[in-house]
């Protein structure tokens, strides 16, 4: 149960048709601390279509207190994470950045101005541990790593600006772990631990609830531990 807001909140989940997004929205919908859950997914909100992001924000019936961008791109038809430099392809790299970094930044651009200036508010985006530059010891997955690192920098930079308008507002990134969803399906054999979307959602909501203004702009994993940049 979300208790840190101190009031019934309006929660918005972007990517609510995905495994993690759906689990987050479902758990928020039965949380006594949540009065309204608004769900967005493609085609109504497409991270590669800036106009759809702006239109989704404009359609809200009331200001959001919690916005979670539960989206990400790791593989697609005919495209997988690169294992070597020779596999880099400009179009696939651009799409990684469009979905994993630029899209969430544009969501923040559209939704953050609608969030309260006073009192607690949280904007959270799903990132990944592999976006950590200091934690990269094995290489590979060039586009996914680089785009998530870019997202982490967006989160940090946006958090500084947002703190000026909303001192109690938080902008954070979250690493969900390896979750049993379509995104991770081809790579689950490499995982040390595989959790269900429902387990992941419960952990992430607990992490969100425990964060304070001192955590602004940082990346936390599903256990609440900070991931180094």
Buried (B, 14 or more C-beta within 10 A) or exposed (E): EBEBBEEEBBBBBBBBBBBBBBBBBBBBEEBEBBEBBBBBBBEEBBBBBBEBBBEBBEEBEEBBBBBBBBBBBBBEEEBBBBEEEEEEEEEBBEBBBBBBBBBBBBBBBBBBEBBBEEBBBBBBBBBBBBBBEEEBEEEBBBBBBBBBBBBBBBBBBBBEEBBEEBEBBBBBBBBBBBBBBEBBEEBEEEEEEEBEBBBBBBBBBBBBBEBEEEBBBBBBBBEBEEBEB
